[in-house]
């Protein structure tokens, strides 16, 4: 097996993980928009959700796009699932 094909499987695993985790984060945004449209949330509350989404997606991107794909693939396979939504939560002062 060539070095290129050896890297392909880890890269695909990371891409699949990234896509699944992004979809999960985006579902939260969709739910917040639905709640806004129904009057349950105001514009500021939706903005807070969007802010948290942005932070969470950036943290996820860092894991999936920084450095060696084999290393990232090992992380997503061997470590417990990261709660990216919580990782994006604003820090309490």
C-alpha positions in Angstrom: 0.0 0.0 0.0 1.3 3.4 -0.9 1.9 6.3 1.6 -0.9 8.3 -0.1 -3.4 5.5 0.3 -2.3 5.0 3.9 -3.2 8.6 4.6 -6.6 8.4 2.7 -8.5 6.3 5.3 -7.6 8.5 8.3 -8.4 11.7 6.3 -11.8 10.2 5.3 -12.5 9.3 9.0 -11.7 12.9 10.1 -13.9 14.3 7.3 -16.8 12.1 8.3 -16.4 13.0 11.9 -16.2 16.7 11.1 -19.3 16.6 8.9 -21.3 14.7 11.6 -20.3 17.0 14.4 -21.0 20.1 12.3 -24.5 18.7 11.4 -25.2 18.3 15.1 -24.1 21.9 15.9 -26.2 23.2 13.0 -29.3 21.4 14.3 -29.0 23.5 17.4 -29.0 26.7 15.3 -32.0 25.4 13.3 -33.9 24.7 16.5 -33.1 28.2 17.9 -34.3 29.8 14.7 -37.6 27.8 14.9 -38.0 28.9 18.5 -37.4 32.5 17.4 -40.0 32.3 14.7 -42.5 30.9 17.2 -41.8 33.7 19.7 -40.1 31.5 22.3 -36.7 33.2 21.8 -35.8 36.8 21.2 -33.2 38.1 18.8 -30.6 38.4 21.5 -31.1 34.8 22.6 -30.7 33.6 19.0 -27.6 35.7 18.7 -26.1 34.0 21.7 -26.8 30.6 20.0 -25.1 31.8 16.9 -22.1 33.0 18.8 -21.8 29.7 20.6 -22.1 27.8 17.3 -19.3 29.9 15.8 -17.0 29.2 18.7 -17.8 25.5 18.7 -17.4 25.1 15.0 -14.0 26.9 15.2 -12.8 24.5 17.9 -14.0 21.5 15.9 -12.2 22.9 12.8 -9.0 23.2 14.7 -9.0 19.5 15.7 -10.0 18.3 12.2 -7.7 20.6 10.2 -4.6 21.1 12.3 -1.6 19.0 11.5 -1.4 15.3 10.8 -4.6 13.5 9.6 -3.5 10.3 11.2 -3.1 12.0 14.6 -6.6 13.6 14.3 -8.1 10.3 13.2 -6.6 8.6 16.3 -8.0 11.3 18.5 -11.6 11.0 17.2 -11.4 7.2 17.4 -9.8 6.7 20.8 -11.0 9.6 22.9 -14.5 10.1 24.3 -16.7 12.2 22.1 -16.1 15.9 22.7 -19.2 18.0 23.5 -18.4 20.6 20.9 -21.4 22.7 21.9 -20.1 23.0 25.5 -16.6 23.7 24.1 -18.1 26.7 22.4 -19.9 28.0 25.4 -18.8 31.5 26.5 -16.4 31.4 29.5 -17.9 32.5 32.8 -16.3 35.4 34.5 
